[in-house]
Amino acid sequence: MTMNSPNIVTWMLAVLCGLVGILIQLDVMSIPALEDLIRPFWLVSIGFAGLALGNIFKWL
């Protein structure tokens, strides 16, 4: 299987999503509207999944 580098937009969104999840978990920042909808663990998981999918699929 050939791996591709993710688009810059995909990479930035995935890293931002993971970073926000980590910062919320460490209580460095707080986004009350986001904390009511989704747990920090899932934000980090979505970020990692976005990076993985960006490497697998060329169009992402």
Backbone hydrogen bonds in HBPLUS format (Angstrom, degrees):
<---DONOR---> <-ACCEPTOR-->    atom                        ^
c    i                          cat <-CA-CA->   ^        H-A-AA   ^      H-
h    n   atom  resd res      DA  || num        DHA   H-A  angle D-A-AA Bond
n    s   type  num  typ     dist DA aas  dist angle  dist       angle   num
A0004-ASN N   A0055-ASN O   2.81 MM  51  4.80 179.2  1.81 148.4 148.3     1
A0011-TRP N   A0007-ASN O   2.91 MM   4  6.11 163.7  1.94 151.9 156.8     2
A0012-MET N   A0008-ILE O   2.88 MM   4  6.00 161.3  1.91 144.9 150.1     3
A0013-LEU N   A0009-VAL O   2.98 MM   4  6.11 165.4  2.00 150.3 154.1     4
A0014-ALA N   A0010-THR O   3.00 MM   4  6.09 160.8  2.03 149.3 154.7     5
A0015-VAL N   A0011-TRP O   2.97 MM   4  6.10 165.1  1.99 151.7 156.0     6
A0016-LEU N   A0012-MET O   2.91 MM   4  5.95 158.8  1.95 145.8 152.4     7
A0017-CYS N   A0013-LEU O   2.92 MM   4  5.99 157.5  1.97 143.3 149.6     8
A0018-GLY N   A0014-ALA O   3.01 MM   4  6.21 163.3  2.04 147.8 152.1     9
A0019-LEU N   A0015-VAL O   2.85 MM   4  5.96 159.9  1.89 149.1 155.3    10
A0020-VAL N   A0016-LEU O   2.93 MM   4  6.05 161.8  1.96 149.6 154.0    11
A0021-GLY N   A0017-CYS O   3.11 MM   4  6.30 157.6  2.17 143.8 149.9    12
A0022-ILE N   A0018-GLY O   2.99 MM   4  6.25 155.7  2.05 148.8 155.1    13
A0023-LEU N   A0019-LEU O   2.91 MM   4  6.11 166.3  1.93 153.4 157.2    14
A0024-ILE N   A0020-VAL O   2.93 MM   4  6.06 153.7  2.00 148.8 155.5    15
A0025-GLN N   A0021-GLY O   3.06 MM   4  6.18 157.4  2.11 141.9 148.2    16
A0026-LEU N   A0022-ILE O   2.99 MM   4  6.22 151.1  2.07 149.7 157.3    17
A0028-VAL N   A0023-LEU O   2.97 MM   5  5.21 154.1  2.04 162.2 162.5    18
A0027-ASP N   A0024-ILE O   3.13 MM   3  5.03 159.5  2.17 103.3 108.8    19
A0034-LEU N   A0031-ILE O   3.01 MM   3  5.39 120.7  2.38 110.0 124.7    20
A0035-GLU N   A0031-ILE O   2.86 MM   4  6.01 155.5  1.92 159.6 167.6    21
A0036-ASP N   A0032-PRO O   3.19 MM   4  6.29 142.1  2.34 143.3 150.2    22
A0037-LEU N   A0034-LEU O   3.17 MM   3  5.27 134.8  2.38  98.2 110.1    23
A0038-ILE N   A0034-LEU O   3.10 MM   4  6.24 167.2  2.12 162.4 163.8    24
A0042-TRP N   A0039-ARG O   3.12 MM   3  5.55 125.9  2.42 108.3 120.2    25
A0043-LEU N   A0039-ARG O   3.31 MM   4  6.74 145.4  2.44 144.8 154.7    26
A0043-LEU N   A0040-PRO O   3.11 MM   3  5.04 121.7  2.47  93.8 108.8    27
A0044-VAL N   A0040-PRO O   3.08 MM   4  6.41 161.7  2.12 157.1 160.1    28
A0045-SER N   A0041-PHE O   2.95 MM   4  6.17 156.4  2.00 144.6 152.1    29
A0046-ILE N   A0042-TRP O   2.88 MM   4  5.96 154.7  1.94 142.7 148.8    30
A0047-GLY N   A0043-LEU O   3.02 MM   4  6.26 151.6  2.10 142.8 150.7    31
A0048-PHE N   A0044-VAL O   2.98 MM   4  6.31 161.2  2.02 154.1 157.9    32
A0049-ALA N   A0045-SER O   2.91 MM   4  6.08 160.0  1.95 148.5 154.7    33
A0050-GLY N   A0046-ILE O   2.86 MM   4  6.00 153.0  1.93 144.4 151.8    34
A0051-LEU N   A0047-GLY O   3.07 MM   4  6.38 153.3  2.14 146.3 152.8    35
A0052-ALA N   A0048-PHE O   2.95 MM   4  6.19 158.8  1.99 149.7 155.8    36
A0053-LEU N   A0049-ALA O   2.83 MM   4  6.01 167.6  1.85 154.5 157.7    37
A0054-GLY N   A0050-GLY O   2.94 MM   4  5.98 146.6  2.05 137.8 147.4    38
A0055-ASN N   A0051-LEU O   3.12 MM   4  6.35 136.5  2.31 138.3 148.4    39
A0055-ASN N   A0052-ALA O   3.14 MM   3  5.22 130.3  2.40  96.1 108.9    40
A0056-ILE N   A0052-ALA O   3.11 MM   4  6.40 143.7  2.24 144.2 154.3    41
A0057-PHE N   A0053-LEU O   2.96 MM   4  5.97 177.0  1.96 156.4 157.1    42
